[in-house]
Amino acid sequence: MFLAISILCAAVLVAFVLAKRIRDRREMERYTITPEALHALLDSNQDVVVVDVRQPLDLLGDSVIIPGAQWLATDEVHANPSLLPKERDMIVYCTCPSDKTSRIILHRALAMGFLRIKFLKGGLDGWRTNGFRVEPYKRPFHLNSGETNRVATVT
């Protein structure tokens, strides 16, 4: 009897976890855009804001950006969400495995009422894999390194 109840509880738990994963995957698909779709959107001159949300050291190590994109440090966005435009369509991207930083920004933005936001599936690497153009990022930015806040310039 105990074994049957244990098996039933385990089956219910597995079913719950699988249902949650399916629901989360569907929700993520709703807020995802492929590199091809973003490229087509940009080519059609749609009013869309593209935001690079890589960490400063990642940007320093790979100093390119999708043409027309703006870079915003995730700490700055978290401290001042008004940096992101609520009234315009917005695409965020990073270079993390599984688009981790983009997903974090997406979840925070959705929680703050941003409904016109998506993340670029595959991030900057997915964009480049498709052969789409990138441009050098040349604006100075801050490297947040604990006690000191140093300005980095990409050359």
Backbone torsions as a table, in degrees:
resi	resn	phi	psi	omega
1	MET	NA	-47.1	179.3
2	PHE	-61.1	-40.6	179.9
3	LEU	-63.1	-41.6	180.0
4	ALA	-64.4	-41.4	178.5
5	ILE	-66.1	-41.2	178.6
6	SER	-62.4	-43.7	179.2
7	ILE	-64.6	-41.8	178.7
8	LEU	-63.0	-44.3	178.4
9	CYS	-62.9	-41.8	178.7
10	ALA	-63.9	-40.5	179.5
11	ALA	-65.3	-41.2	177.9
12	VAL	-64.1	-42.0	179.0
13	LEU	-63.3	-45.4	178.3
14	VAL	-62.6	-42.6	178.7
15	ALA	-62.5	-41.3	178.4
16	PHE	-62.9	-46.3	-179.7
17	VAL	-63.3	-44.1	178.9
18	LEU	-64.0	-41.6	178.9
19	ALA	-63.3	-39.7	178.1
20	LYS	-65.4	-42.4	178.8
21	ARG	-62.7	-42.1	178.9
22	ILE	-63.8	-44.4	178.5
23	ARG	-62.5	-44.1	178.5
24	ASP	-63.8	-40.5	180.0
25	ARG	-64.6	-42.8	178.6
26	ARG	-63.8	-40.9	178.7
27	GLU	-63.9	-42.4	179.2
28	MET	-64.1	-38.5	178.6
29	GLU	-62.8	-33.6	178.5
30	ARG	-64.8	-31.0	-176.8
31	TYR	-108.5	28.1	-179.3
32	THR	-119.2	144.5	173.0
33	ILE	-130.3	140.6	179.3
34	THR	-82.8	158.9	176.1
35	PRO	-57.2	-39.3	179.7
36	GLU	-62.9	-43.5	-179.9
37	ALA	-66.9	-39.5	177.6
38	LEU	-65.4	-42.8	179.1
39	HIS	-59.1	-44.8	178.5
40	ALA	-63.5	-39.9	179.3
41	LEU	-63.0	-44.8	179.7
42	LEU	-67.8	-38.3	178.4
43	ASP	-65.2	-28.0	-179.0
44	SER	-87.7	7.9	177.2
45	ASN	58.5	34.2	175.4
46	GLN	-69.1	152.0	179.0
47	ASP	-81.3	90.5	-178.5
48	VAL	-134.3	141.3	177.5
49	VAL	-101.6	125.5	178.2
50	VAL	-108.3	126.4	-174.3
51	VAL	-124.3	124.2	174.7
52	ASP	-86.2	119.9	-176.9
53	VAL	-113.4	28.0	177.4
54	ARG	-68.0	155.2	174.3
55	GLN	-67.9	152.2	-178.0
56	PRO	-54.6	-41.3	-179.8
57	LEU	-67.5	-32.3	175.7
58	ASP	-66.3	-40.6	178.1
59	LEU	-66.8	-38.6	177.9
60	LEU	-63.9	-38.5	-178.9
61	GLY	-74.8	-26.8	-179.1
62	ASP	-139.4	85.2	-167.2
63	SER	-86.3	51.2	173.8
64	VAL	-126.1	162.0	-176.2
65	ILE	-147.2	154.6	175.2
66	ILE	-66.1	133.4	-178.5
67	PRO	-53.4	130.7	-179.8
68	GLY	87.0	-9.1	-179.5
69	ALA	-77.4	158.4	172.5
70	GLN	-118.0	146.8	178.8
71	TRP	-99.0	132.3	174.0
72	LEU	-132.7	128.8	176.5
73	ALA	-67.3	137.5	-178.0
74	THR	-60.4	-33.6	177.8
75	ASP	-63.5	-39.5	179.3
76	GLU	-66.5	-41.7	179.5
77	VAL	-64.4	-41.8	-179.9
78	HIS	-64.6	-41.2	-179.0
79	ALA	-73.8	-31.3	-176.3
80	ASN	-138.4	79.5	-177.2
81	PRO	-59.8	-19.3	-180.0
82	SER	-67.9	-7.7	173.7
83	LEU	-65.4	-23.7	179.0
84	LEU	-95.2	132.3	-178.8
85	PRO	-79.9	120.2	179.7
86	LYS	-74.0	-27.6	-172.2
87	GLU	-89.5	2.2	-179.6
88	ARG	-124.5	155.8	174.6
89	ASP	-69.3	138.5	-174.7
90	MET	-136.1	138.2	175.6
91	ILE	-121.2	128.5	176.2
92	VAL	-112.2	149.4	177.0
93	TYR	-147.5	160.3	177.9
94	CYS	-145.8	-165.2	175.4
95	THR	-126.5	18.0	-178.7
96	CYS	-74.3	148.2	170.8
97	PRO	-59.4	137.7	-179.4
98	SER	63.2	17.9	177.3
99	ASP	57.1	37.3	-172.0
100	LYS	-56.4	-50.8	-178.0
101	THR	-64.4	-42.1	178.3
102	SER	-59.6	-42.4	179.6
103	ARG	-65.0	-38.6	178.0
104	ILE	-63.2	-47.4	178.2
105	ILE	-61.1	-42.5	179.4
106	LEU	-58.4	-49.9	-178.9
107	HIS	-61.5	-42.9	178.7
108	ARG	-63.6	-43.5	-178.9
109	ALA	-64.1	-43.1	178.5
110	LEU	-62.8	-39.6	179.1
111	ALA	-65.0	-27.0	179.9
112	MET	-92.6	6.6	175.5
113	GLY	94.2	9.2	175.5
114	PHE	-80.1	116.7	-177.1
115	LEU	-108.8	-11.6	-176.4
116	ARG	-106.0	52.5	-176.5
117	ILE	-131.3	141.9	174.3
118	LYS	-139.8	163.2	172.9
119	PHE	-116.1	148.9	-177.7
120	LEU	-79.4	114.2	180.0
121	LYS	-63.7	125.2	-177.7
122	GLY	86.6	-8.6	176.4
123	GLY	57.4	-152.3	-178.6
124	LEU	-62.2	-36.4	178.7
125	ASP	-64.1	-41.1	176.8
126	GLY	-64.4	-37.2	177.5
127	TRP	-61.7	-49.1	-178.3
128	ARG	-69.8	-34.9	178.6
129	THR	-58.4	-32.3	178.0
130	ASN	-80.8	0.4	177.7
131	GLY	80.5	14.4	-180.0
132	PHE	-78.4	148.9	-174.3
133	ARG	-68.4	144.6	169.9
134	VAL	-124.7	164.3	177.4
135	GLU	-132.3	155.6	179.5
136	PRO	-65.2	143.0	174.1
137	TYR	-97.0	119.9	-172.4
138	LYS	-119.3	-1.6	-178.4
139	ARG	-78.8	143.4	176.7
140	PRO	-66.8	150.9	177.8
141	PHE	-148.3	163.3	-177.4
142	HIS	-92.3	136.2	171.2
143	LEU	-97.8	108.9	179.2
144	ASN	-78.8	109.1	-176.5
145	SER	-126.1	51.6	176.6
146	GLY	79.2	-111.0	-174.0
147	GLU	-73.2	-29.7	-178.7
148	THR	-109.7	152.5	179.0
149	ASN	-127.2	96.6	-173.5
150	ARG	-97.3	145.9	177.3
151	VAL	-90.4	130.3	177.4
152	ALA	-110.7	143.4	174.9
153	THR	-123.1	129.5	179.5
154	VAL	-87.7	130.8	178.5
155	THR	-115.9	NA	NA
